[in-house]
Amino acid sequence: MSRLDLSSTSVDLTRTICDIPSVSGDERTLADLIDDAMRTLPHLEVHRDGDTIVARTNLGREQRVAIAGHIDTVPINANLPTRDIEIDGVPHIWGRGSVDMKAGVAVQLKLAAELTAPRADITWMWYDHEEVDSNLNGLNRLARNRPDLFRADFAILGEPSNGQVEGGCNGTLRAIVRTHGVRAHSARSWIGENAIHKVAPILSRLAEYRPHTIDVEGLAYREGLNAVRISGGVAGNVIPDLCEVEVNFRFAPSRSTDDAARHVRDIFAGFEVEIVDVAAGARPGLDAPLAQEFLRAVGAEPRPKYGWTDVARFSALGVPAVNYGPGDPQLAHHDEERVPISQIDDVERGLRAWLATS
């Protein structure tokens, strides 16, 4: 393909860019096409950082909105090329990336081309490596290299939200809870100490844990504390001297990362606890005037976002941010990933109604 046709519909653009494989680490082809397409538009100033493309209007508006979407997907599993299907009579586009999140990106590309005089200046961001380690994330890299491009009064991330507005996001923390023992031959187990047996109280505390639901700016964020992995053992005839339980804590955006770590350490008091990864959540920021105008324009009732998303990167920079995109988040990464065509149209209509208002 020599060029993206930005005169086509958002639905057709969804099919087109989904059929361009862009698994994390292999975004270059799609990034090149987006870059080339944006550089043909005289109303946009274009910047590139690796496989992240930024296109901005500079109309001197009093306010600026950042609208972002990642262009990578998880690995393909016999779910490309796309195809049109019906579920209970509702037309869908089926295929990898249709939900997470190329339908949202397609809407953004369409509007970037057509909104030459929006109500606020817009910074469009399409970035790489969202589905892998945070240190590779294109948005994270751009924030280090060009923090000036993040200046905005409000941000929208096109993550799948069933065409509804999901404010902020929960934070996430991973910890390793360890037990130690003494190795011995299993035929003489009384000589050793079994580290695996010692994890029973850890699992009991997890089973008895009752997660909180915390109200943050009018939205109810459900927390969760769960074991996600257990590892231990040396050989079939050896008493193990080490066992590790990996725990994931999803915490409300009202908690700081220090609060979250302290909470996990308190739950597992008496055990060795190592915090191996933590990312702060993002408060909804729906009290911002632009956010209120956005909600009214799209006619949405805000909901909390339980999963962590890159809205947290904007929030950390002082920019209130929400998730708004087509597709059911429960189908993200699913082999039967599919997006209702009507949601693509609805999200385009909602964003256009808000951004085109003078």
Stockholm file with secondary structure:
# STOCKHOLM 1.0

chainA/1-358         MSRLDLSSTSVDLTRTICDIPSVSGDERTLADLIDDAMRTLPHLEVHRDGDTIVARTNLGREQRVAIAGHIDTVPINANLPTRDIEIDGVPHIWGRGSVDMKAGVAVQLKLAAELTAPRADITWMWYDHEEVDSNLNGLNRLARNRPDLFRADFAILGEPSNGQVEGGCNGTLRAIVRTHGVRAHSARSWIGENAIHKVAPILSRLAEYRPHTIDVEGLAYREGLNAVRISGGVAGNVIPDLCEVEVNFRFAPSRSTDDAARHVRDIFAGFEVEIVDVAAGARPGLDAPLAQEFLRAVGAEPRPKYGWTDVARFSALGVPAVNYGPGDPQLAHHDEERVPISQIDDVERGLRAWLATS
#=GR chainA/1-358 SS CCCCCTTSCHHHHHHHHHTSCCBTTCCHHHHHHHHHHHHTCTTCEEEEETTEEEEECCSCCSCEEEEEEECCBSCCSSCCSCEEEEETTEEEEESTTIIIIIHHHHHHHHHHHHCSSCSSEEEEEEESCCSSCGGGCHHHHHHHHCGGGGCCSEEEECCCCTTSEEESBCEEEEEEEEEECBCEEGGGGGGSBCTTGGGHHHHHHHHHCCCCEEEETTEEEECEEEEEEEEECSCTTEECSEEEEEEEEEECTTSCHHHHHHHHHHHTTTSEEEEEEEECCBCCCTTSHHHHHHHHHHTCCCEECCSCCTHHHHHHTTCCEEEECSSCGGGTTCTTCEEEHHHHHHHHHHHHHHHTCC
#=GC SS_cons         CCCCCTTSCHHHHHHHHHTSCCBTTCCHHHHHHHHHHHHTCTTCEEEEETTEEEEECCSCCSCEEEEEEECCBSCCSSCCSCEEEEETTEEEEESTTIIIIIHHHHHHHHHHHHCSSCSSEEEEEEESCCSSCGGGCHHHHHHHHCGGGGCCSEEEECCCCTTSEEESBCEEEEEEEEEECBCEEGGGGGGSBCTTGGGHHHHHHHHHCCCCEEEETTEEEECEEEEEEEEECSCTTEECSEEEEEEEEEECTTSCHHHHHHHHHHHTTTSEEEEEEEECCBCCCTTSHHHHHHHHHHTCCCEECCSCCTHHHHHHTTCCEEEECSSCGGGTTCTTCEEEHHHHHHHHHHHHHHHTCC
//
